Amino acid sequence: MSSPPPPTFRWPARVIEAAAAARKARPAGRMAARAALWTLLHAALFASLRAQAGRVAAMSQEDLEDLASQKALELLLKAEEGAWDPDGRADHEVAGYVARVARHALVDLARRRGRECPPPEDEDAWAVAIVAHGGERAGPEDHLAAREFGSALRECLTTLAPRARQAWFRRVYLERPSREIAARLGVSAAHVDVIVQRARAALKSCMESKGQSEPKYRPGAFVDLWTWLSAEPAAEWTGGSDDERD
């Protein structure tokens, strides 16, 4: 069972302030506000993931970084949309919520890998769960395979138009709905589905030509892709006519 951090850290209060600033930020200051909130959320999530990971299964540093990055972005988007508003919450409530988000992320990843783990909402089972997979920690070959996969995927993504890259990433890695993606890309929801379908087909063909599969999740890929695609100018994927590569 997770417990709130000592009051001296005060990071939940900083998250509350940063979330409010991100929602109120004017266009000129939006990127700075988003970066400040994401950094705080990433640090808090990573600490919580690391503290709780042993109760699920052996997790690599790369796994934890990926999960922290993914969930920090999800919470950032929810805060901007008003779906998650920590304003008015006590520090321990914010810390508890972050811990639960981290816990669910760990359970989801473990189950995708076919590992048994306690239900995320079963506090008693979670508190007493013991690591039973100590010998399954990723080795050098796994890390090399992950790097090769990430490099191949990035090369294939460069063959897509910017709008297609963004649509695919938001659907496949962030699991965002078509309506939300459409609003961000300046197209219709139906067109988002077409773009994503074409992007999937193009990436599948490209990855197969490189001797790689295209799974939904691969350790190490998310951090690299988020860093790269989040820096891509919005003007490149929100304006102009669609490229045939879409």
N, C-alpha and C positions, 0 to 999 in steps of 0.2 A: 504494500500500500504506500503510495507516495505521500510525502508530507511537504508542507510549504517551506521554502528556503528561509534561512534566518533573515529577519527584517533588515539587517545591516546591508544586505545586497541590494534591496530596493529595485531590482530589475522589473518586477511587475508594474510598479508605478511608472517607470520609464516607458514600458510598452503601452500603457494607457495613454500617456502623453503623446507618444509617437503615432499611435493609431488615430488620435484626434487630429493631429497635425496633418497626417496623410489625407484624411477625409476633407479637410478644409483648405488644402494647398491649392494655390493658383497654378495654372499651367506652367508658368516659368519655374516654379519651385517644386513641381510634383515629383520629378525624378529624385531630387535630394531627399524629399520627405519619404518617398517609398524606400530608398536605399537605407535610410536610418531605421525605419521600422523593420525591414527585412533583416538587417544585421542583428538587431536585438532578438527577433524571433528565432533566427537561425542559431544564435548562441544558446538561448534558453532551451530550444528543442534538442540541440545536440547534447547538452548536459543531461537532459532528462532521458534521452534515448540511451546514452551511455550508462546511466545509472540503472535503467530498467532492462537493458538488453539481455543480461545474464539470466533473467527469469524466463526467457523464451528459448533461445538457442544461441550458439556462438555467432557473433556478427563481426564483420571486419570493419575497420575504420572507414573504409570506402562506402560500405553499406550505410553506416550511420551518417556520413556526410551527405549521401544521396537523399536519405529520408529527411534529414534536417532541412536541406535545400528545398525539397519538394513541398514539405508541409509548411515551411515558412512562407513560400510563395502562395500557397492555398489560403493561409490565414490572412496574408496581406490583401489578397483579392477580396476575401470575405469582409475584411475591415473597410475597404474602400466602398464596397457595395452596401454596407450596412447590415450584412447578414451576421456579422460578429461585431459586437460593440462592447468592449471592456469598460467603457466609461461608467463610473459609479460602482464598479465592483471592488471588493476588498482585494488586497494583494494576494492573500492565500487563495481566493477564488480564481484569479487569473493564473496563478501558478498551478493550481489543480487542473484547470482546463488544459493548459499546455501539456501537463503530464499525461492527461487522458488522450490527447491527440497523438502524443508520442507512443503511448501504449498501443493504441489501435493500429498505428503505422507498423509497429514491430510485429503485432499479431498477423496483420495482413500479409506482410512479407514472408513470415515464417510459414503461413498456410499456403502461399503460392509455391513455396519450395517443398511442400509436402511434409512439413514438420508439425508435430503435435504441440499444442500450447494451450494454456488455460484461457477461458473466455475473458475478453478484456474488461467486462463489467463485473466479473466475479472477484471481488476484492480479496476474499479469503484464499481462493485458489491462486490468485496472482501473488499474494504475499509469501506463500510457502512453496511455490513452484521451484524445482531444482533443475539445473542444466543437465540434460541427458545426452547431449551431442557434442561433448568437448572435443572429440577427435575430428569434427567436421569443419574446422576452421579453414578458410580458403588458403590455398598454398600459392607459390610463385606462378604455377601454370595457370591458375584461375585469374590472377591479376594480369598476366600477359594476355590471356584471351580477352579479358575485359577491355584492355587498352586497344587491342587490335580491332575489336568490335566497334568501340567508340570512334576510332580513326576512320574506319570504313563507312560508318553511318554518317559521319560529318561530311566526308567526301561525296557521298550520295546525295545528301541534303543540298549541297552547293549546286547540284544540277536542277533543283527545283526553283521556281520563281519565289521571291520573298514571301508573297502572300500564301503560297502553298506550304512553305516551310512553317510559317506561323500557325496556319490552320491545323496542319498535321501535329505539330508539337502540342498545341493546346488541347487537341482532342485525345491523342494517344498518351501523352505523359501527364497532362493535367486533368484529363477527363472532364473537360468543360462542355456544356451543352451547346448545340448548334446556334441557338438564339444569342447566347452570350458572345460566341466567337464572331458571329455575323455583325454584331454591334461594334466590335472592336476593329474588324477588317473592312467595314463599310460595304458589305454585300448582303444578300438575302440568306436566310437560314438554309433554304433549299440548295443554294449555290455552295454553301459551306460543305454540305454533304457530298456534293459532286467533286469539289476541290480535294477533300480528304480521301475520297475513294480513288481518285486519279493519283494522288500522292502516294497512297499505300501501294498501288500497283507498280508505280515507277520505282519506289524504294525497294520493293520486294525483288524486282528484276535486277536492280543495281547491286543489292546486297548479295544475291545469289551468284552474280557474275564475279564477286569478290570472294566467294566461298564462305559467305556468312548468312545466317538466318536473320530474321527481323522480329525478335520477340518484343513484347510490350515493355518489358523491363529488363535491364541488364545493369548490374552494379557498375558504377563509374560513369555511365553515360549521361545521367541527368545533370550533374554539376557542370560538365563541360558544355552541354547543349544549352542549359539555362544561361550560363555566362556569355556564350556567343550570341544566342538569339535575343536575349534581353537587351543587348547593345545595338541590335540592328535598328536603324532609324525607322520610326513609324511611317514616315512619308513614303518609304519604299514598298510598304505592303498595304497602305490604306488608300492610295490614289492611283489614277491612271487605269488603263484597260488591262484585262487579264491577259497574261502570257499564255501561250499554248501549252507550256509546261505545267500550268495549273491543272 
